[in-house]
């Protein structure tokens, strides 16, 4: 029988003390390398047969524009993928439809962050506790690298030869990170150091409904930084489907209206709207399999 995650005052205090102790281990600050949250993109891998249908559904749901579709080599080893950038008011996507097998470890990275200097960013990531999974390599637009944070969180860093110019986002999406209790504090410490972010909330008894366990509580940490927002969801891994499969949470003005658009565009509602922590939230699956959380701030 699963043990409920109800937190006592003693366990909450122990968690706070542990985080404070970990935070004291941080080294001297590394350089800020972020460009802005509108230059962060969620990496979405879909089958080529689903590529156009997914992009059309996502844009019909959230609005926005797309780049031209092309077929490129975006890995350091031989491969071919359809590639398209999707720019929406609530967050951007890099959509990839590989026509060849996907080289390791590509496909596991969840987000791409544009940085001002790739070599400096990779060194900063190393200094702040990340592993470099794929060393810097050239791509058709510039250079890239793949890093991994404690807890097994993979991200891509990229730099463009010609700096892009994207409009600010109407709302900044949350990168939804699921980590274990064992690695959460180390991940938070290291990512804060790298991103120059701040913890906006650290709730040791967040409503379990947010992770599909409504009778329990869990720890949820929210972070804001120059690269964007993170929701760090600290769990024991006993997650009902589809929780843990979503990569991002998108803030909209109305969840019901957005769901109507999504369903009309071929998406499926996986978790019906529910209210928690001042939000209304739901989960959807778009054509091609991409799962997303959608939320709106509940009226006071």
SESENU-548987 format. One record per residue (C-alpha): x negated, z negated, y negated; residue in one letter. Coordinates in pm, whole numbers, padded with zeros to 5 digits, always signed. Layout:
XZYA ...
% end
This chain:
+00000+00000+00000X -00135+00098-00341X -00228-00182-00578X -00049-00163-00913X -00266-00115-01218X -00114-00402-01417X -00384-00546-01641X -00418-00915-01713X -00565-01045-02037X -00880-01139-01846X -00931-00789-01706X -00860-00634-02046X -01116-00861-02207X -01369-00779-01933X -01319-00409-01997X -01374-00452-02369X -01690-00654-02311X -01820-00394-02065X -01763-00112-02313X -01940-00307-02587X -02236-00363-02357X -02256+00005-02266X -02227+00109-02631X -02532-00100-02716X -02741+00119-02484X -02697+00426-02708X -03018+00578-02837X -03085+00700-03191X -02822+00947-03315X -02873+01311-03218X -02809+01595-03468X -02453+01705-03534X -02419+02058-03394X -02042+02117-03400X -01889+02394-03611X -01521+02294-03603X -01223+02241-03367X -01086+02591-03433X -01402+02720-03260X -01339+02518-02944X -01159+02707-02669X -01010+02606-02338X -01144+02822-02055X -00861+02966-01848X -00943+03150-01525X -00665+03371-01388X -00648+03652-01135X -00681+03999-01295X -00330+04083-01175X -00191+03790-01377X -00412+03836-01683X -00181+04026-01920X +00128+03836-01808X -00039+03501-01877X -00166+03598-02221X +00173+03740-02322X +00351+03424-02204X +00115+03189-02387X +00138+03381-02716X +00518+03407-02687X +00531+03028-02647X +00294+02922-02924X +00246+03229-03144X -00089+03368-03248X -00308+03671-03196X -00550+03806-02939X -00874+03997-02932X -00904+04325-02744X -00942+04293-02370X -01276+04400-02229X -01472+04376-01905X -01807+04202-01946X -02085+04012-01774X -02063+03659-01915X -02281+03482-01658X -02660+03485-01613X -02624+03646-01270X -02443+03976-01198X -02064+03954-01232X -01776+04127-01406X -01477+03965-01573X -01188+04068-01790X -01216+03862-02107X -00990+03798-02403X -00978+03543-02684X -00636+03400-02764X -00601+03239-03108X -00290+03024-03159X -00193+02765-03422X -00213+02487-03161X -00543+02576-02994X -00753+02865-02870X -00823+03002-02523X -01098+03203-02362X -00914+03385-02083X -01124+03513-01792X -01011+03729-01502X -01308+03784-01271X -01316+04113-01085X -01613+03991-00880X -01669+03651-00715X -01723+03378-00977X -02085+03257-00973X -02143+02883-00940X -02081+02664-01141X -01858+02885-01357X -01489+02813-01329X -01540+02437-01339X -01616+02422-01712X -01304+02327-01904X -01396+02389-02266X -01632+02599-02476X -01770+02450-02798X -01925+02671-03065X -02245+02512-03194X -02463+02593-03492X -02787+02596-03288X -02768+02629-02909X -03116+02497-02832X -03060+02194-03054X -02719+02134-02899X -02855+02152-02543X -03134+01909-02631X -02884+01675-02799X -02663+01688-02489X -02963+01601-02270X -03063+01316-02501X -02706+01186-02495X -02684+01173-02116X -02557+01515-02006X -02705+01727-01728X -02776+02092-01805X -02604+02276-01520X -02691+02626-01649X -02979+02670-01892X -02923+02883-02204X -02863+03248-02121X -02759+03558-02321X -02407+03698-02321X -02259+04002-02504X -02195+03797-02821X -02478+03544-02826X -02599+03268-02594X -02438+03004-02372X -02516+02701-02156X -02316+02479-01919X -02352+02101-01934X -02204+01816-01731X -02124+01468-01859X -02112+01151-01648X -01794+01154-01444X -01836+01522-01356X -01695+01669-01678X -01826+02024-01726X -01828+02199-02065X -01978+02515-02212X -02180+02533-02531X -02201+02870-02702X -02354+03035-03006X -02267+03373-03158X -02515+03613-03312X -02254+03690-03578X -02068+03376-03684X -01693+03406-03621X -01433+03317-03885X -01116+03158-03751X -00834+02998-03948X -00795+02620-03922X -00551+02506-03653X -00206+02377-03741X -00256+02105-03478X -00572+02027-03282X -00519+02018-02904X -00631+01729-02686X -00887+01800-02419X -00741+01591-02134X -01025+01431-01938X -00957+01238-01616X -01241+01003-01522X -01288+00712-01288X -01308+00350-01393X -01672+00354-01276X -01785+00628-01519X -01540+00605-01808X -01746+00387-02043X -02064+00586-01988X -01881+00915-02047X -01719+00782-02364X -02047+00647-02499X -02238+00968-02430X -01972+01205-02561X -01925+01001-02880X -02300+01019-02944X -02309+01395-02889X -01991+01486-03077X -02029+01230-03359X -01675+01128-03277X -01476+00809-03317X -01238+00624-03087X -00896+00637-03252X -00730+00422-02985X -00830+00242-02665X -00516+00129-02486X -00587-00082-02180X -00219-00085-02084X -00095+00265-02165X +00237+00365-02003X +00181+00496-01652X +00455+00754-01706X +00187+00958-01884X +00014+01012-01547X +00321+01023-01326X +00321+00652-01233X +00601+00508-01448X +00602+00157-01299X +00236+00097-01380X -00013+00097-01667X -00355+00254-01708X -00633+00285-01966X -00614+00572-02216X -00881+00636-02481X -00825+00886-02762X -01122+01037-02946X -01140+01252-03259X -01457+01444-03341X -01586+01757-03517X -01541+01952-03190X -01179+01841-03149X -00970+01573-02979X -01008+01415-02637X -00766+01206-02437X -00973+01019-02178X -00743+00914-01893X -00905+00644-01681X -00746+00626-01336X -00809+00535-00973X -00741+00896-00876X -00402+00839-00712X -00228+01103-00920X +00092+01284-00829X +00086+01659-00881X +00044+01817-01137X -00134+01535-01322X -00507+01593-01338X -00462+01971-01313X -00389+02022-01683X -00684+02090-01914X -00527+02046-02256X -00235+01890-02441X -00078+02094-02722X +00101+01933-03016X +00414+02116-03132X +00696+02036-03374X +00967+02038-03105X +00914+02006-02730X +01263+02138-02634X +01226+02447-02855X +00877+02514-02720X +00995+02475-02361X +01277+02721-02425X +01022+02976-02547X +00792+02905-02252X +01065+02946-01991X +01189+03265-02157X +00830+03394-02135X +00801+03322-01763X +00662+02967-01758X +00793+02689-01536X +00867+02332-01646X +00689+02100-01403X +00760+01767-01576X +01074+01741-01787X +01046+01590-02137X +00999+01214-02149X +00926+00967-02430X +00616+00747-02434X +00389+00589-02693X +00555+00752-02992X +00557+01096-02832X +00784+01329-02643X +00585+01512-02375X +00633+01760-02088X +00422+01968-01850X +00449+02343-01791X +00284+02604-01571X +00229+02949-01717X +00215+03273-01518X -00118+03283-01338X -00117+02907-01276X -00246+02755-01604X -00092+02407-01644X -00060+02248-01988X +00081+01932-02140X +00300+01986-02446X +00387+01701-02681X +00544+01626-03018X +00528+01317-03233X +00858+01133-03193X +01048+01061-03515X +01016+00699-03635X 
% end
